[in-house]
């Protein structure tokens, strides 16, 4: 055999084979890391300690759900689930799975906000405090006027120039014989509006018929057919059957609502103060595009 033949038959050098194995091992390692994610906590910190308080919390949660205390087996099963959840939660944090998740972000914002508002959750306020709070905000608790009325609708598009004359003729007729609620629809034109409205507020009248109609009907004397009154729909003959005037209630009538408002404002003030204390430790920097959009100077 020639020297050339011997060179071709010669085996590869050992160091070349070693390099191939090393490269293959690195590739496998990278693939495993991509599948499992980056390592979480260090080995020595991977400890889940179940305290007496944890057991009490798990037991209380079980009782709220099932409305009875758990048996020994049920409590052990619930604790196993608690430990399982804790391990998975810590591992998820260790791998950074909480980052960029809007649901987790919102939950964390709510939780830390609750820390700020907790200091405002005091015991029930005294009556003197509730009364004083109410005295400064009486208009907020004003009870709106209520009224009931019946109406006959006339469509100007259908009746044309005769609409107002027809309304005067029908008004004279209903004043003489005062028709029942069943006859009202037959006296006017078809409409989606109801012939009878009972105990509705001024705001509801405004929403349904418009502000001009509301202003005029509020001033009508109850018990008489009157009109025609214009709305965005057309002409209406109206009889107010019942009405109560708007009034400011005694604070005892709205005590619970006032107390709820006091608690809300106290929590909101505590949350704002808590945020201001935290925000002092942060530097807020706006990018160029955000600065242009908001009209502030970028840093």
C-alpha positions in Angstrom: 0.0 0.0 0.0 1.2 3.5 -0.7 1.7 6.2 1.8 -1.4 8.0 0.5 -3.5 4.9 1.2 -2.1 4.6 4.7 -3.1 8.3 5.4 -6.7 7.6 4.4 -7.0 4.6 6.6 -5.5 6.3 9.6 -8.1 6.8 12.4 -9.1 10.3 13.5 -7.1 12.0 16.2 -8.5 11.5 19.7 -8.8 15.2 20.5 -11.2 15.7 17.5 -13.5 13.1 18.9 -13.4 14.7 22.3 -14.4 18.1 20.9 -17.3 16.5 19.1 -18.6 15.0 22.4 -18.1 18.3 24.2 -20.1 20.2 21.6 -22.8 17.6 21.7 -23.0 17.9 25.5 -23.2 21.7 25.4 -26.0 21.4 22.9 -28.0 19.0 25.1 -27.5 21.3 28.1 -28.8 24.3 26.2 -31.8 22.3 25.1 -32.6 21.3 28.7 -32.3 24.8 29.9 -34.7 26.0 27.2 -37.2 23.4 28.3 -36.9 23.7 32.0 -36.1 27.4 32.1 -33.4 29.2 34.2 -32.7 27.8 37.6 -34.8 29.1 40.4 -33.7 29.5 44.0 -30.5 28.1 45.2 -30.7 24.6 46.7 -30.2 25.8 50.2 -33.2 28.2 50.0 -35.7 25.7 48.7 -37.4 25.1 52.0 -41.2 25.3 52.6 -41.9 25.7 56.4 -45.5 25.0 57.4 -46.1 27.0 60.6 -49.0 26.8 63.0 -50.4 29.9 61.5 -50.4 28.2 58.1 -52.3 25.3 59.4 -54.8 27.6 61.0 -55.2 29.5 57.7 -55.7 26.3 55.7 -58.3 25.0 58.3 -60.2 28.4 58.2 -60.3 28.4 54.4 -61.7 24.8 54.5 -64.4 25.8 57.0 -65.4 28.8 54.9 -65.7 26.7 51.8 -67.5 23.6 53.3 -69.1 25.3 56.4 -67.7 22.6 58.8 -64.3 21.8 60.3 -62.1 19.3 58.3 -61.4 15.8 59.5 -57.8 14.8 60.1 -57.5 13.2 56.7 -59.1 16.2 55.0 -56.8 18.6 56.8 -53.8 16.6 55.8 -55.0 16.6 52.2 -55.6 20.4 52.3 -52.1 20.9 53.7 -50.5 18.8 51.0 -52.3 21.0 48.4 -51.0 24.1 50.2 -47.4 22.8 50.1 -47.8 21.9 46.5 -49.1 25.3 45.6 -46.3 27.0 47.6 -43.6 25.0 45.8 -45.1 25.7 42.4 -45.5 29.4 43.3 -41.9 29.8 44.4 -40.6 27.9 41.4 -42.7 30.2 39.1 -41.2 33.2 40.8 -37.7 31.8 40.5 -38.1 31.3 36.8 -39.5 34.8 36.4 -42.9 33.7 35.1 -44.6 36.6 37.0 -42.8 39.1 34.8 -44.9 40.7 32.0 -48.1 39.0 33.1 -50.9 41.5 33.3 -53.0 39.4 35.6 -50.2 38.9 38.1 -49.4 42.6 37.8 -52.9 43.7 38.6 -53.2 41.2 41.6 -49.9 42.6 43.1 -51.1 46.2 42.6 -54.3 45.4 44.4 -52.5 43.6 47.2 -50.1 46.4 48.0 -52.9 48.9 47.7 -54.7 47.0 50.4 -51.7 47.4 52.6 -52.0 51.2 52.3 -55.8 51.2 52.9 -55.7 48.8 55.9 -54.8 51.6 58.3 -58.1 53.4 57.4 -60.3 50.4 58.4 -61.1 51.5 61.9 -64.1 50.6 63.9 -67.6 52.0 63.4 -67.7 55.8 63.5 -69.6 57.6 66.2 -73.0 59.1 65.4 -71.6 62.6 66.0 -68.9 62.0 63.3 -71.5 60.7 60.8 -73.8 63.6 61.4 -71.0 66.1 61.0 -69.9 64.4 57.7 -73.5 64.5 56.5 -74.0 68.1 57.4 -71.2 69.2 55.0 -72.5 67.1 52.1 -76.3 67.2 52.4 -77.0 67.8 48.7 -75.2 64.5 47.9 -78.0 62.6 49.8 -80.9 64.6 48.4 -83.9 62.4 47.6 -85.2 63.2 44.1 -88.7 64.1 43.3 -90.9 61.2 42.3 -94.0 61.4 40.1 -96.5 59.2 38.4 -98.3 60.2 35.2 -100.3 59.0 32.2 -99.9 60.3 28.7 -101.3 60.3 25.2 -98.8 60.6 22.3 -99.5 62.3 19.0 -97.0 61.9 16.1 -96.5 65.2 14.2 -94.9 63.3 11.2 -98.2 61.4 10.9 -100.6 64.2 11.5 -98.7 67.0 9.9 -100.2 70.5 10.4 -103.3 69.0 12.2 -101.2 67.6 15.1 -101.7 70.6 17.5 -105.4 71.0 16.6 -106.0 67.3 17.1 -104.2 67.5 20.5 -106.5 70.3 21.6 -109.6 68.3 20.5 -108.4 65.2 22.3 -107.6 67.2 25.4 -111.1 68.6 25.6 -112.5 65.0 25.2 -110.3 63.4 28.0 -111.0 66.2 30.4 -114.7 65.5 30.1 -114.7 61.8 30.4 -111.3 60.9 31.9 -110.5 57.6 30.0 -109.1 54.5 31.6 -105.5 53.5 31.1 -106.5 50.9 28.6 -108.1 53.5 26.3 -105.1 55.8 26.3 -103.2 54.0 23.4 -106.3 54.1 21.2 -106.7 57.9 21.6 -103.2 58.7 20.3 -100.7 57.3 17.9 -98.6 54.1 18.1 -95.3 54.5 20.0 -92.8 52.6 22.0 -93.4 54.9 25.0 -95.6 53.6 27.8 -99.0 55.2 28.4 -98.5 54.9 32.2 -95.4 55.8 34.2 -95.3 55.1 38.0 -93.0 56.6 40.6 -90.2 57.6 38.4 -87.5 60.3 39.2 -86.9 63.6 37.4 -83.7 62.1 36.0 -85.6 59.2 34.5 -88.1 61.6 32.9 -85.2 63.6 31.5 -83.6 60.5 30.1 -86.8 59.2 28.4 -88.5 62.4 27.3 -85.8 65.1 27.4 -85.0 68.1 29.6 -87.7 70.4 28.2 -90.4 67.9 28.8 -89.1 67.2 32.3 -89.1 70.9 33.2 -92.7 71.4 32.1 -94.2 68.2 33.6 -92.6 68.9 37.0 -94.6 72.1 37.2 -98.0 70.5 36.3 -100.8 70.4 38.8 -101.6 66.8 39.7 -105.1 65.4 38.8 -105.7 67.4 35.6 -105.1 66.6 31.9 -102.9 69.2 30.4 -100.9 69.8 27.3 -99.8 69.5 24.6 -96.2 69.2 25.9 -93.5 68.8 23.3 -90.7 66.3 23.5 -88.2 64.9 21.1 -90.8 62.4 20.0 -93.7 64.8 19.4 -96.7 66.1 21.4 -98.1 64.7 24.6 -101.2 65.1 26.6 -100.3 64.5 30.3 -102.0 64.0 33.6 -99.8 63.8 36.7 -101.5 61.4 39.1 -99.0 61.5 42.0 -95.9 63.5 43.0 -93.5 63.9 45.9 -91.1 66.9 46.1 -87.4 66.5 46.3 -86.1 66.7 49.8 -82.9 66.4 51.9 -83.5 63.4 54.3 -82.6 63.3 58.0 -79.1 61.9 58.4 -80.5 58.9 60.3 -82.4 57.8 57.1 -79.2 57.5 55.2 -76.8 56.6 58.0 -75.4 53.4 56.4 -74.8 55.2 53.1 -73.1 58.1 54.8 -70.9 55.7 56.8 -70.0 53.8 53.7 -68.9 57.0 52.0 -66.9 58.0 55.0 -65.1 54.6 54.9 -64.4 54.9 51.2 -63.0 58.4 51.5 -60.8 57.4 54.4 -59.4 54.4 52.5 -58.8 56.5 49.4 -56.9 59.1 51.4 -54.8 56.4 53.1 -54.1 54.8 49.7 -53.0 58.1 48.3 -50.8 58.9 51.3 -49.3 55.4 51.1 -48.5 55.8 47.4 -46.9 59.2 48.0 -44.6 57.7 50.7 -43.6 55.0 48.3 -43.3 57.2 45.2 -40.7 59.4 47.0 -38.2 56.6 46.7 -38.6 56.3 42.9 -37.3 58.4 40.1 -39.8 58.6 37.3 -38.1 59.1 33.9 -40.1 59.6 30.7 -38.8 58.5 27.3 -38.7 61.0 24.4 -41.9 59.8 22.8 -43.8 59.7 26.1 -42.4 63.2 27.0 -43.7 64.6 23.7 -47.1 63.0 24.2 -47.5 64.2 27.8 -45.8 67.6 27.3 -43.1 67.0 29.9 -39.3 67.3 29.7 -37.4 64.0 29.2 -34.4 63.3 31.4 
